Amino acid sequence: MRKIGIMLDSRKDMEADRYIRMAAELGFNTVFSGVKAPEVMDERAELLSKVGMTYDTLHAPFGHINDIWFAGEAGETMYTELTDCVDACVRSDAPIAVVHLSSGNQAPPPTDIGRGRFIDLVEYAAGKGIKIAFENQRKLGNLAWAFEEFADAENVGFCWDCGHEACFTHGRQYMPLFGDRLICTHIHDNNGVYNEDLHRLPFDGKTDYDRVARQIRESGYKGSLSLEVMGYKDYYENISGEEFLTRAAAAAKRLREMVDGE
């Protein structure tokens, strides 16, 4: 049966050990998170191991990702943050680092220096046995460049964020373009309102999950269905962490049944 996953920090009112144990009890198999301090990553990896769960991915830092395209110290710092994420993947036994190529509506177009850094990143990750998954944001051109540049790179794939597709690029579908490169998912819902990236549970917004399920199924992707949900904002603020996780598991299992017919 296909694995289901959830963002490890989707609640702020549950300690990591309680969150992980309950997620496992509810049927989640994998988690993902951003990069934390090494001692925190080690503690979480140990907790996951105790309940038979694993990291599906780690999300690379992206706070100043646009700097990657420009010469200078800020760009070099951003590149180091990405390689540090690769190292964290190795440390935590996470096979994939999810990477943004740009951020915002004023994101720069690809430049030679940025191309060089991403080429170096992919080579660095390959040497560590880690895959790089480029995630859709607002700019199609950057993704198109990446999948052309790394057409033959076995450790490069696509992270489909169906929530970003709905609220950042309404009317544009990424799976028909890059679905054959799909290696991980960020699944969440919103109302399709531009820039309202709500990170709701699937089926709590207006995303067409019949289409989402069909496109995942048709891609041939067999990996985890991973929820990038934020249960500490929007209308989840008034329910308990336990109730939120229970609802999250039900939504993930419903989507899995739609994708796989199980």
C-alpha positions in Angstrom: 0.0 0.0 0.0 1.2 3.5 -0.9 2.8 5.4 2.0 1.2 8.6 3.4 3.2 11.4 5.0 2.8 14.7 6.8 4.8 17.8 7.7 6.4 17.2 11.1 5.8 20.8 12.3 2.1 21.1 11.3 1.1 21.8 14.9 2.7 24.1 17.5 0.9 22.6 20.5 2.3 19.1 20.4 5.8 18.0 21.4 7.7 16.1 18.7 7.5 12.7 20.5 3.7 12.9 21.0 3.2 14.1 17.4 5.3 11.3 15.9 3.7 8.6 18.0 0.2 9.7 17.2 1.0 10.1 13.5 2.3 6.5 13.4 -0.8 5.2 15.2 -3.0 6.9 12.7 -1.2 5.3 9.8 1.3 7.9 8.6 4.5 6.3 7.4 6.7 9.3 6.6 7.3 12.9 7.6 9.2 15.9 6.2 10.5 19.1 7.8 12.8 21.9 7.3 16.4 21.7 8.4 16.9 22.1 12.2 19.9 22.1 14.5 21.8 18.8 14.2 20.9 17.7 17.7 17.2 18.3 17.0 17.5 16.3 13.7 19.1 13.5 15.6 16.5 13.4 18.3 13.7 13.4 15.7 15.3 10.7 13.6 15.5 8.5 16.7 11.9 9.1 17.6 10.9 8.2 14.0 12.9 5.0 14.1 11.2 3.9 17.3 7.8 3.9 15.6 8.9 2.6 12.2 8.6 6.0 10.4 11.1 7.7 8.1 11.9 11.0 6.6 10.4 11.3 3.1 12.2 14.5 2.3 13.8 17.5 4.0 12.9 21.0 2.8 15.8 23.2 2.0 15.9 26.8 3.2 14.5 29.4 0.9 14.3 32.6 2.8 16.5 34.5 0.3 16.6 32.0 -2.5 16.6 34.7 -5.2 20.1 35.6 -4.1 21.3 32.3 -5.6 21.1 33.9 -9.1 23.5 36.7 -8.3 27.2 37.1 -7.6 28.2 38.0 -4.1 28.3 36.9 -0.5 24.5 36.5 -0.2 24.4 34.1 -3.2 27.3 32.1 -1.8 25.6 31.9 1.6 22.4 30.7 0.0 24.3 28.0 -1.9 25.9 26.9 1.4 22.5 26.6 3.0 21.4 24.3 0.2 24.5 22.1 0.5 23.9 22.0 4.3 20.4 20.7 3.6 22.0 17.9 1.5 24.3 17.1 4.4 21.3 17.1 6.8 19.5 14.6 4.5 22.5 12.3 4.8 22.5 12.7 8.6 18.8 12.0 8.9 18.5 9.3 6.2 16.2 11.5 4.1 16.6 10.6 0.4 15.4 13.8 -1.1 16.0 17.5 -0.6 13.2 19.8 -1.8 14.5 23.0 -3.3 12.9 26.2 -4.5 14.4 27.9 -7.6 13.0 31.3 -6.8 10.5 33.3 -4.7 7.9 36.0 -5.4 6.6 37.7 -8.5 9.8 39.7 -9.0 12.0 36.5 -9.0 15.0 36.9 -11.3 15.3 34.9 -14.6 18.0 32.3 -14.7 21.6 33.7 -14.8 24.9 32.0 -15.6 26.1 32.3 -12.0 22.9 30.8 -10.7 22.9 28.0 -13.2 26.5 27.2 -12.2 25.5 27.0 -8.5 22.6 24.7 -9.2 24.8 22.5 -11.4 27.2 22.3 -8.5 24.4 21.5 -6.1 23.1 18.6 -8.1 26.6 17.2 -8.5 27.2 17.6 -4.7 24.0 15.9 -3.9 24.7 13.0 -6.4 28.0 12.5 -4.6 26.1 12.1 -1.3 23.5 9.8 -2.7 20.7 12.4 -2.4 18.1 13.5 -4.9 17.1 17.1 -5.5 13.4 17.8 -6.1 12.7 21.2 -7.6 9.3 22.5 -6.4 6.8 24.6 -8.4 6.4 28.2 -7.1 5.3 31.1 -9.3 7.8 31.0 -12.2 7.4 28.3 -14.8 10.5 29.4 -16.7 12.9 28.5 -13.9 11.4 25.0 -13.6 11.5 24.6 -17.3 15.2 25.5 -17.3 16.0 23.1 -14.5 14.3 20.1 -16.1 16.0 20.8 -19.4 19.4 21.4 -17.8 19.1 18.2 -15.7 17.2 16.1 -18.3 19.8 13.3 -17.8 20.5 13.7 -14.1 19.2 10.6 -12.3 19.1 12.4 -9.0 16.9 15.3 -10.1 13.1 15.3 -10.0 9.9 17.2 -9.5 8.1 18.1 -6.2 4.5 18.8 -7.2 2.9 21.3 -4.8 -0.8 21.3 -5.8 -1.6 24.0 -3.3 1.0 26.4 -4.9 -0.5 25.6 -8.3 -3.9 26.6 -7.1 -3.0 29.9 -5.4 0.1 31.1 -7.2 -0.5 30.0 -10.8 -4.2 29.5 -11.2 -5.1 28.0 -14.5 -1.6 26.5 -15.1 -1.1 22.8 -14.6 2.4 21.5 -13.9 1.8 17.7 -14.0 1.2 17.6 -17.8 4.6 19.3 -18.1 6.7 17.6 -15.5 4.7 14.7 -14.1 7.2 12.2 -15.6 9.8 13.6 -13.3 7.7 13.4 -10.1 9.6 12.1 -7.1 7.7 13.7 -4.1 4.5 15.6 -3.3 3.4 18.6 -1.2 -0.3 18.2 -0.9 -2.5 20.9 0.7 -5.6 22.9 -0.1 -6.8 26.5 -0.4 -9.6 28.5 -2.0 -7.8 29.3 -5.2 -7.4 32.9 -4.3 -4.2 34.5 -5.5 -1.4 34.5 -2.9 -3.6 32.9 -0.2 -1.4 30.0 0.5 -3.5 28.6 3.3 -2.0 25.1 3.6 -5.3 23.5 4.6 -6.0 19.8 4.7 -7.0 18.3 1.4 -10.8 18.6 0.8 -11.0 21.7 3.1 -10.7 24.1 0.2 -11.6 24.3 -3.5 -8.8 22.2 -5.1 -10.1 19.6 -7.6 -8.8 16.5 -6.0 -10.4 14.3 -8.6 -7.9 15.9 -11.0 -5.0 15.8 -8.5 -5.6 12.0 -8.0 -5.9 11.4 -11.7 -2.7 13.2 -12.5 -0.7 11.4 -9.8 -2.1 8.1 -11.0 -1.4 8.8 -14.6 2.2 9.9 -13.9 3.1 6.4 -12.6 4.4 7.9 -9.4 4.4 5.3 -6.5 5.9 7.4 -3.7 4.4 8.9 -0.6 1.4 11.3 -0.6 2.8 13.9 1.7 0.7 16.6 3.3 2.2 20.0 3.7 -0.4 21.3 6.0 -0.3 24.0 8.7 -2.7 23.2 11.6 -1.7 26.2 13.6 -3.5 28.9 11.5 -6.7 29.5 9.7 -9.7 27.6 11.1 -7.7 24.9 12.7 -6.7 27.1 15.6 -9.7 26.1 17.7 -9.3 22.3 17.4 -6.8 20.2 19.3 -3.6 18.8 17.8 -5.0 15.3 18.2 -8.2 16.2 16.3 -6.2 17.9 13.6 -3.9 14.8 13.1 -7.0 12.5 13.0 -8.5 14.7 10.3 -5.2 14.8 8.4 -4.9 11.0 8.4 -8.5 10.6 7.1 -7.8 13.1 4.3 -4.6 11.4 3.3 -6.2 8.0 3.2 -9.2 9.3 1.2 -6.8 10.8 -1.4 -4.8 7.5 -1.4 -8.0 5.6 -2.2 -8.7 8.0 -5.0 -5.3 7.6 -6.5 -4.9 3.9 -6.1 -8.4 2.6 -5.7 -7.5 0.9 -2.4 
